[in-house]
Amino acid sequence: MISTNAERVARNTSDEANERIRRQTQANVARFATAGDEAIDQRLAELDREWDVERWVETLAPSLTLFGLFMGVASGRRGWLVLPVAVQGFFLQHALQGWCPPVPVLRGLGVRTMSEINEERMALKALRGDFRDLTTAPEVESEHQVSAALAAVRR
């Protein structure tokens, strides 16, 4: 079945791993709740550098594919070509369903999805006060409000 949901990796992850990741994100936010803006700025910079599960898979797949191709050519043994075929098959499965063999290992190690990373990012921005100047009215009254909302999210 093809999954179109951005949460496809989390849906294909064990409840235990998802809960462990959720608790770690909550602990991260709690640690910075009273740490001050400079500490939050540093944590946001760390989050900008954090590799999500997609990036790990996107790096592992071509690395293993290239290794298999290299070994097949260098050794003259066509058996090595099974590796790139298998890896690309799993890579396609990951793209369509959100699962492939490395995903449970990566999730077990605490590797998060981009939406999980962004959840921490938005919570830290809220703690820092990035959203305090935004209106809570359901209608947007000015271009300034739209610009302020976008600036708060991008900051």
N, C-alpha and C positions, 0 to 999 in steps of 0.2 A: 504494500500500500504506500502511495506517495503522500508524504506529509508536507503540508504547506505552512505549518505553524512555526513561528520563530522559536517556540519552546520544544521543538522536536527532540533535542538532545536530552533535556531534563525529563521529558516523558519516557525516554528510553534508558533512563538511569535508575538504579535501585533507589527505593525510598530511603534507605539508610544513608547512601552517599548524598542524595539531595538534602536530607536533613542535616548531615554533618556540614555541608557547604553553607546551608542557610544559617546554622548556628555560628559558623566562623565569620560570616558576613556581619551578623548581628554583633558579635564580639568586637569586630573591627570598628564598627560604628560607635559602639559603647565606649571603646577606648579613647576615641577622639571627641566624645561629646563635651568634655571640659578641657580639652588640650589646647585650645586656642586656634586662631586662624592660621598661624604659621605652620603648626603641625598638620592641620587639615590641608593646607596648600601642598605640603610635602607628600602627604598620603595621596592626594589627587594626582600628583606627578607620578607616584608609584603605580597608580591604577592606569595611567596612560601607557605605561610600559608593560603592564601585565599581559601575558599571552592568554587568549581565551582558547577554549577547546578546539574551535574551528582552525585557528592558526596552527596549533599543534598537529592536527590531522593533515592540514594543507602542507605542512613541512615534512611530516613523516612519510606520507604517501609518495611524493616525488623522490625523496631520498632513497627509500627502499626500491622504488622502480628503477632509478638510475643505477643503484648497486646491482640489481639483478641483471640489467642490460649490460653493464660493464663486465660482470663476471661471466655472462654468457658469451660475450665477444672475446674477452681476454683468455678464457679457458677453452673456448671452442666447444663447450658443452651446452647444447640447446636446453638441457634440463633447467638451467638457471632462468630461462625465459618464463618458466611457470611463476616465478616470484612477481615480476611486473604485471603479468596478467591477473594474478590473484589480488595483488594490491590495488590495481585499478578497478577491479570488480568491487572490492570492498569500499573504495573511494566513491564509486558511483552509488553504492548502497547508502553510504553516509549522506551523500548529497540529497538522495531521495527520501530517506527515512530518518536520518539523524543517528544512525547506529553503524558501527563497524568495530572490529575486534579491539583496537586501541582505546575506544571511548570508555568502556568500563574501567580500564586501568587508569586512564587519565582522570576520570571523575573520582575514582577511589583515592587518587593522590591529591584531590581537592582542586583540580583545574576547573575553572568556572566558565560559564557561557558569557557572551558579551552582555546579555540582559542582566545576568547576576552581577557582573562587574558594574554595570550602569546603575543598578539598584543601590549599591554602596555609594557610588559617585553622587547620585542625586540626594541621598540621605545626608552625606557630608556637606553638600552645598546648602541644603536646608538648614543644617546646624550652624553653618557659617553665616547664614542670613541672606543668601543670594536671592531668595524669593520674597523677602519681606516687603519690598516696594511694589509688588504686583497686586493688582486689583483682584478682589474675590467676586466682583459682579459678574453675572453670566454673560453680559454683553460687553464687547470690547469697544470702548468709546473713542479710541484714538490710535493713530499709527504709533504714537509713543509707547502705548501699552504693549502693542505687538512687538515693537523693537526691544522693550524692556524684558518681555518674557523670553524672547529668543536670546538676548544677551545673558540672562540668568542661566539658561540651560547650557550655553556655550562656554561660559566662564570656567 
